[in-house]
Amino acid sequence: MPELPEVEGVVRALSPAVEGKKIAKVELSKTIYESCAAGKQCIVKNMDPIAFEEVMQGMAIHKVTRRSKYIYFDVEKNDQHYLFVNHLGMTGAWFVVQSLHDIHEEKFKKHVHAIFHLTSGEMLIYSDIRRFGEMRLLASIEDHPPLLEMAPEPFEEEALKYFLMKCELPKYQNKPIKEVIMDGQVISGCGNIYATEALFKMSIHPGRKTGRISKTRKIELFKTIRTILQESIDNGGSTISDYRNVNGEAGSMQHRLKMYGKKVCPNCGTITKSLIIGGRTSVYCPQCQH
């Protein structure tokens, strides 16, 4: 699943490509329509596909930003402002192209679920192989309460104080530290990849209870997470499995990872172990991480 650095990369590429442009027409996939007819909500949430296509037609895209792992499109129509929110899920990808033929990887071309035809002649395309991504059109951010519960951005001044405060809450004290730092209400944007890397760098076992880690170590861990997230942003994120930046571009952070997906510890040569924490596989070195 794309984490903060990957989503940041998508936003940085999308912003200059679509800001200031207008949506002429929207086409949603047959899959989205069939899902709605079956009483489910595939990708487009809380809105009938026909209504979504109609209301998005004529929208002007003013700004594209990131909040945690979400992409925010500030859009406007008839002097009414909306927030168009996208979560990439596990395999969501955006393309700004002249035609579908410009999408070179067949797996993305095969799973196009939304085409936003721009008045400039380009197509803003959303592809999602596993269809876990989400699109929501909101009149205001308050219309989707989970967005209000996210932790501050890790690069903001108050983020460390917020993290320490959250860690002291009883509901987090007995949880594994790996699960806590992957919680978006504790730290924004840190998922399995970068939590694994940060804990390895800090020599902390992913299953260690949060309450058993000193405040000093928590501060060091938070700063390590922030440093690793920034390093990944600088390297275009980690292209693992089906993640791609805009128009299929890959990042290079995966070549710099020390523990995620590794069979042998790069520090001591010990065979790594894994366990399931918070529903995710946690790889660690039994020799280096305690």
Summary of the structure (lengths in Angstrom):
residues: 290
radius of gyration: 20.1
end to end distance: 26.8
largest distance: 62.3
contacts: 959
relative contact order: 0.15
helix: 36%
strand: 24%
